[in-house]
Amino acid sequence: MKARNRGVANPREWSPRENLPRAVSALQSARRVLLTMHRGPDGDALGSALALGAALREMGREVVVYNPDELPYNFRFLPGAGEVRREIGAAEAFDVTIATDAGARDRLGPHVPETPRRGVLINLDHHLTTEPFGDINYVDPEAASVGILAYKIIQGLGHPLSRDAAICIYASILADTGCFRYSSTDPECLRVAAELLEHGVDPWEMTVRVYEQQPLARMKLLAEVLATLELDQSGKLATITITREMVTRTGTHLDLTDGFINYARSVDGVEVAASFSEPLDGTRSWHVSFRSRGNVDVSRIAKKFGGGGHRNAAGCSIDGDAQEVRALISNAVAEALSHV
Ligand SMILES: [Mn+2]
């Protein structure tokens, strides 16, 4: 989601206009490029990495795309997704490493090499709360998706847009604008999307692949999760809970719960939605996701608990039992709502 600096005290000056040419020039001379993204990748992280991967391969560069986790179910059709590697050899070295949509260095996988094997590290991001962990930080909180930044890099390299790259960029925009619905939707992403259609993207095919090919088990899980939907006393906070038991019983996986929280936010009168995902690994670390209707900056709430994100979409992990975690979040959200 697009993250305007509105409401954030002392926003960092990312100077994307100055950093775009720096990223482009680092890639101009690179022979071997590593593309990686945050763990548990979403459509933007994966789509933006694969778009750059496609373009750089077309330019004759050696490209490795790496993520140790399962790729998001509805984005596995993207060109190049089949070649994403889950490991990187201990001796492999790169001229440039690009991290897309990551937010923080520690959200990258364990095999991402350190300097000097990683080469120049480019942090490509649009998160409001991102850290400047790259040698080059091409960060633009105004960009609707990181795919837009990938598009600008490909343009900067003077490389014509292929259909494969166009599909990946379009997917990244769909993912982060909720199919052109969220406030992140802006003239720039619509202009880029128009150009992507001119390069062979079929919008209905993309919609079907991303939104209308869901595993039946996901819908069964959604039915169970929606049964946990609750409003607090004010009617402004809606919560849903995803328990380990529900996930196991429906034979699904947590990555299939992506989007469930939007149902909670869509309840009339709700300002903030929170989803609580019980740890599947037997730890006490709950994952909490937030969505805001726009009046509360949920990235600030997530940040209090060591997480981050955007104004309208953020997340964090909290240790504790279900009740403790719910109480912490209810209080933090009530506090934020008292300022609205
Ligand atoms: Mn993103």
Boltz pocket constraint, residues with backbone or C-beta under 6 A from the ligand:
constraints:
  - pocket:
      binder: B
      contacts: [[A, 1], [A, 44], [A, 45], [A, 101], [A, 126], [A, 144], [A, 145], [A, 146], [A, 176]]
      max_distance: 6.0
